[in-house]
Amino acid sequence: MRRYKLSEDDAQYVVDKLDIDWKEQALLEAKGYLRSPFSKEKLVWQLINMEKFTQEEVDYAMENISSDWKEEAVKKAEDYSKVAKLTKERVFELLINVDKFTQEEAEYAIEHAKIDWTN
């Protein structure tokens, strides 16, 4: 296989000529990430900082994704319960501080997750 060295300008020219709909790509990437539970804030961060989409592309993805962020929080709380015995307070803290769910979403998750908090 032949390898070519392109300047950054030449590479950008080639990419621009591919006629890729980057907004649609951001939406597809967001849907892929949501195979696992994500908060909206963390998903936006991931798309911008790790996948290098622009804010405009990510805004498009967020406007066109059908996700119930409260249910995402429920799924994440249930994931935590599968790997460790945590208190409601600890799961709530993780949802807020690590996973970046809103307080309302985290409260909903604690209330609606199918977790036996008594053991």
N, C-alpha and C positions, 0 to 999 in steps of 0.2 A: 504494500500500500504506500502510495506516495504521500508525503507530508509537505504542505506548503506553509510558508511563513507569510502571514499577512500583517500589514500595519493595522493599527486600531481603526484608522479611518477607512481602510479597505474592508475590513471585517464589518464595520458598521454599515457600509454601503451594501454589502451582500445581504446582511440581515434585513435592512430596509427594503430591499428588492424582493424579499420572500413574501411580502404582503401577509404577514401574520396578524391576526386580530388579537392583540395582547390583552385586551379587556376580557375577551372570551377565554383566553388561556388562564388568566387570573381566576376567573370563575371556575374553570375546570380544576385548577389546583386547589382552590378552596373546598370544592366538593370532595376532592380526594382526601384532604386533611380531615374532613368531617366524618370519615369512616371511624375515627376515634373522637371522643368528646373534646371539644374545644370551646372556650369562651370567645365571644366576638373580639374582645380586645387582644387576646393572645393570637387569634387567627390573623388579625390585621397585622400584628407585629411580625408574625412568621412570614406572611406574604411580602411585606416590605423589606424586612431586614435579612431574611434568609433566602427568599426566592427572587428578591430584587425587582419586584413589580413597582410601578410608580403609584403614588397616592391615588391618582385618577383611575388607574386600572383596578386598584383594590376597592375603591369606592364603588365602581361598577359591579364588582363581584359581590360586595356586601349588599348592594341594592337588589341584586338578582338571585341571591341565594335564599332558599326557603329553609330556614333553621329556627327551631324554637330554642332559644338560648337557655331558658329555664330547664327544658328537658335535657339539654347538653350537660347542664350542671348536675342533674339527677344521675345521668349516666356516669359522670366523672366520680361522684360520691360513691356510687355502687362499685366502680372500679377500685377505689381505695379500700372498700370493705372486703374485697376479694383477696387483697394482698396483706392486709394487716388489720388487727383489732384496734380501731381508733374510736375515740369518743366523738360525740356530736360536735363538741367544741373544736377538737383538732381537725376534723373533716371540714368544718366551716372555715377555720383559719386557712387551711390549705386551698380551699376553693377561692377564697378572697386573695390571699397573698401570693400564692404560687400560680394558680390557674387563671387569675384575673377575672373571675366572675364578679358581677355586681353583688352588692349586699342582698338585694331583692332576689336575685337568682340563687345565691347560696342558701338563703333562708328557705326558699321554695324547695331546693334539693334536700335539705335536712328534713323537711316536713314530708316530702313525697318519695324519697328513696326507699326502696324495699331492703331495708337494713334492720337487723335485730339489734337495737341499741342496748338491750338489757343484759346481754352476756358479756 
